[in-house]
């Protein structure tokens, strides 16, 4: 059972999100005490529970810095919202694939090359350098180079930290 509190000022958005969550089994919306997740459309928010902010004009990275656990488009669909609730309840931060806002978000398009993104996805699956090399048809040394390059670009201390940083930046979803 997920106890979800809604703090949404926009009435049409509140109606839509309420309807989505009311159709889902395992959701308690009736004034949950100590909610597992809070969904809001405004600032400030200072909830002890993980908070998902809905807003298309918001800068996702700025919202995460301000304490949000997730930032989603106001137009999120039912499956995306349910996945977000489950994800933030488990302690992960979320951003939409497209990023949000034109603030000072890092440019994810320029951060890693296409090949590095392929390597990163395999890293997230727990692949060794040897397996990465085999799956991508590259040498072991090239795979090792890509892993080191990814870690450096993400300012990560190792393979696991690189995956964690990539998830935080929205480069990959787990």
HELIX and SHEET records of a PDB file:
HELIX    1   1 UNK A   11  UNK A   22  1                                  12    
HELIX    2   2 UNK A   60  UNK A   65  1                                   6    
HELIX    3   3 UNK A   78  UNK A   89  1                                  12    
HELIX    4   4 UNK A  108  UNK A  111  1                                   4    
HELIX    5   5 UNK A  114  UNK A  124  1                                  11    
HELIX    6   6 UNK A  129  UNK A  136  1                                   8    
HELIX    7   7 UNK A  140  UNK A  153  1                                  14    
HELIX    8   8 UNK A  159  UNK A  169  1                                  11    
SHEET    1   A 6 UNK A  27  UNK A  28  0                                        
SHEET    2   A 6 UNK A   2  UNK A   7  1                                        
SHEET    3   A 6 UNK A  37  UNK A  40  1                                        
SHEET    4   A 6 UNK A  50  UNK A  54  1                                        
SHEET    5   A 6 UNK A  70  UNK A  72  1                                        
SHEET    6   A 6 UNK A  94  UNK A  95  1                                        
END                                                                             
